[in-house]
Amino acid sequence: MVYVFEQPGTRRDRVVLKASKIVNGAPVPMYEVAFTYAPATKTWNSEFKPRIHGRWSYQVTDSVMHGTLVELPSGRLARRVLVRRIISQ
């Protein structure tokens, strides 16, 4: 997986995640998700309703992101994610 975060406009509390998978050595786009920063929990959150109703939450520490996907409204943990940052040149 390749995650690219971009900051749309000048608001520092919003980012867009562009996720791709690697197929035959090349990135293939999968989805885009908009996130908003929540200072109280120090997390980036995105609630969505494509096929399921869920919420992605990521907490960033240095070059590592820990994330969870929670199904709503049940609150069932659907996925945990650990991502490490690589700065492309």
C-alpha contacts under 8 A as a table, 3 or more apart, distances in Angstrom:
res1	aa1	res2	aa2	distance
1	M	19	A	6.97
1	M	20	S	5.74
1	M	21	K	4.59
1	M	22	I	6.39
2	V	19	A	5.75
2	V	20	S	5.13
2	V	21	K	6.15
2	V	22	I	7.56
2	V	27	P	7.56
3	Y	17	L	6.41
3	Y	18	K	5.77
3	Y	19	A	4.66
3	Y	20	S	6.55
4	V	17	L	5.68
4	V	18	K	5.14
4	V	19	A	6.47
5	F	15	V	6.28
5	F	16	V	5.55
5	F	17	L	4.60
5	F	18	K	6.34
6	E	15	V	5.55
6	E	16	V	5.28
6	E	17	L	6.64
6	E	18	K	7.95
7	Q	10	T	7.37
7	Q	11	R	7.52
7	Q	12	R	7.24
7	Q	14	R	6.39
7	Q	15	V	4.58
7	Q	16	V	6.34
8	P	11	R	7.26
8	P	14	R	7.14
8	P	15	V	6.36
8	P	16	V	7.10
11	R	14	R	5.94
12	R	15	V	7.74
13	D	36	T	5.57
13	D	37	Y	4.91
13	D	38	A	7.96
14	R	34	A	7.18
14	R	35	F	5.65
14	R	36	T	4.64
14	R	37	Y	6.35
15	V	34	A	5.86
15	V	35	F	5.28
15	V	36	T	6.67
16	V	32	E	6.67
16	V	33	V	5.59
16	V	34	A	4.33
16	V	35	F	6.02
17	L	32	E	5.46
17	L	33	V	5.15
17	L	34	A	6.26
17	L	35	F	7.47
18	K	29	P	7.47
18	K	30	M	7.73
18	K	31	Y	6.05
18	K	32	E	4.52
18	K	33	V	6.74
19	A	29	P	6.16
19	A	30	M	5.62
19	A	31	Y	5.47
19	A	32	E	6.26
20	S	27	P	5.64
20	S	28	V	5.16
20	S	29	P	4.23
20	S	30	M	5.04
20	S	31	Y	7.18
21	K	27	P	5.52
21	K	28	V	5.32
21	K	29	P	6.59
21	K	30	M	6.80
22	I	25	G	5.73
22	I	26	A	5.25
22	I	27	P	4.48
22	I	28	V	6.04
23	V	26	A	5.35
23	V	27	P	6.27
23	V	28	V	6.58
33	V	46	S	7.08
34	A	46	S	6.24
35	F	44	W	5.76
35	F	45	N	5.16
35	F	46	S	4.79
36	T	44	W	5.47
36	T	45	N	5.47
36	T	46	S	6.65
37	Y	42	K	7.10
37	Y	43	T	5.85
37	Y	44	W	4.45
37	Y	45	N	6.40
38	A	41	T	5.82
38	A	42	K	5.64
38	A	43	T	5.43
38	A	44	W	6.21
38	A	45	N	7.24
39	P	42	K	4.73
39	P	43	T	6.95
42	K	59	Q	6.36
42	K	60	V	7.96
43	T	57	S	6.17
43	T	58	Y	5.37
43	T	59	Q	4.65
43	T	60	V	7.29
44	W	57	S	5.49
44	W	58	Y	5.08
44	W	59	Q	6.43
45	N	55	R	6.83
45	N	56	W	5.63
45	N	57	S	4.46
45	N	58	Y	6.59
46	S	55	R	5.44
46	S	56	W	5.21
46	S	57	S	6.61
47	E	53	H	7.46
47	E	54	G	5.70
47	E	55	R	4.19
47	E	56	W	6.45
48	F	52	I	7.73
48	F	53	H	5.75
48	F	54	G	5.55
48	F	55	R	6.27
49	K	52	I	5.36
49	K	53	H	4.34
49	K	54	G	6.54
50	P	53	H	6.97
52	I	71	E	7.44
53	H	71	E	6.10
53	H	72	L	5.29
53	H	73	P	7.40
54	G	69	L	6.73
54	G	70	V	5.51
54	G	71	E	4.41
54	G	72	L	4.98
54	G	73	P	7.83
55	R	69	L	5.65
55	R	70	V	5.33
55	R	71	E	6.65
55	R	72	L	7.14
56	W	67	G	6.98
56	W	68	T	5.73
56	W	69	L	4.57
56	W	70	V	6.61
57	S	67	G	5.43
57	S	68	T	5.43
57	S	69	L	6.63
58	Y	65	M	6.17
58	Y	66	H	5.51
58	Y	67	G	4.17
58	Y	68	T	6.64
59	Q	65	M	5.57
59	Q	66	H	5.39
59	Q	67	G	6.41
60	V	63	S	7.26
60	V	64	V	5.87
60	V	65	M	4.48
60	V	66	H	6.64
61	T	64	V	5.36
61	T	65	M	6.31
63	S	84	R	5.76
63	S	85	R	5.03
63	S	86	I	7.98
64	V	82	L	7.18
64	V	83	V	5.73
64	V	84	R	4.60
64	V	85	R	6.20
65	M	81	V	7.87
65	M	82	L	5.79
65	M	83	V	5.01
65	M	84	R	6.35
65	M	85	R	7.93
66	H	80	R	7.52
66	H	81	V	5.77
66	H	82	L	4.76
66	H	83	V	6.51
67	G	80	R	5.64
67	G	81	V	4.74
67	G	82	L	6.31
68	T	77	L	7.20
68	T	78	A	7.53
68	T	79	R	5.57
68	T	80	R	4.53
68	T	81	V	6.08
69	L	77	L	6.18
69	L	78	A	5.42
69	L	79	R	4.97
69	L	80	R	6.49
70	V	75	G	5.65
70	V	76	R	5.57
70	V	77	L	4.59
70	V	78	A	5.43
70	V	79	R	7.15
71	E	74	S	6.02
71	E	75	G	5.31
71	E	76	R	5.19
71	E	77	L	6.38
71	E	78	A	6.30
72	L	75	G	5.30
72	L	76	R	7.29
77	L	80	R	7.86
